[in-house]
């Protein structure tokens, strides 16, 4: 198989497995058997193994020696709070820096992602939600990149926060992109106006809403991840 064909096959397997995980067709915490997945997807074990390694890097699956792969459990309420605490530390600082350092190219990059999200009407199904999550992630990466601090950007990317939150959005069963649009625009406008304090507060408001809405859901008596 040519190298490009092999890479495309791995991408296809990766997309199929990620969709199953995000939509919880494979339950959180379930074991993943490479040989069985290869049979189901009608491929050899090699692309499955490579796809699972990519998903592990995104913290969507775990790997243990002698046990193999399993889907990552959903975030608990405490883990959600801790994740968003770290995200506030990074993004609020990045937003303040971006308001003083952003150049036209940075603003255009942010605005492109805003425009792309405005064209989408996502549902909680990952197949519909995937493009929105992608542009949402790129918007926030563009914001952090506008800080001019590559270490902030590398650390932010390493959180894979959008993949983790997208799993909860699916479980939550609803998504209002209008609120996101208003909050994203407030962040962008503050950065564009060189309002460092306003940019940081706009980020805080955006992340506070996520934590409140998803935290309430995770606090439900019926939710298995409740703590």
Helices and strands as residue ranges (DSSP letters): H 3-22, E 31-32, H 34-41, H 45-57, E 61-64, E 68-71, H 77-101, H 104-118, H 126-145, H 150-159, H 161-172, H 177-192, H 196-218
